């Protein structure tokens, strides 16, 4: 865990705690689809945070959990690969008396 130092300075907004006297040491850059960025920023705005704060939260959770803070997997959509008639028959069987 990083050492914490208490400051009276108002630039440290979270309970007046800063890490090593500075909070910004590295720059993170990523290219993303502009619509994805805009949609995410709208959600962040609703939450009362900005993109930078959301990225910091994400990275903090990765460090805390020692992995991604959500499950990553491929959904089982095998039924979508079935021929149309087989899918329709499966749906119809739900309504048979």
URQUIJO-V739273 format. One record per residue. PSI is psi in radians with two decimals (none if undefined). Layout:
psi
PSI
PSI
//
This chain:
psi
2.49
2.53
2.48
2.46
2.31
2.37
2.64
-0.12
2.34
-0.11
-0.36
1.81
-0.41
1.69
0.53
0.64
2.34
2.68
2.16
0.46
-0.28
2.64
-0.29
1.81
-0.43
2.71
2.34
2.21
2.47
2.46
2.20
2.80
2.37
-0.61
-0.72
-0.78
-0.82
-0.75
-0.76
-0.72
-0.58
-0.72
-0.79
-0.72
-0.71
-0.62
-0.17
0.42
2.92
3.10
-0.73
-0.77
-0.67
-0.71
-0.73
-0.74
-0.78
-0.88
-0.65
-0.71
-0.65
-0.81
-0.79
-0.79
-0.17
0.70
-3.10
2.49
0.38
2.82
2.32
2.20
3.03
2.09
2.59
1.62
0.58
-0.49
-0.41
-0.34
-0.15
2.66
2.64
-0.78
-0.66
-0.68
-0.74
-0.70
-0.70
-0.72
-0.78
-0.61
-0.41
-0.46
0.00
2.46
none
//
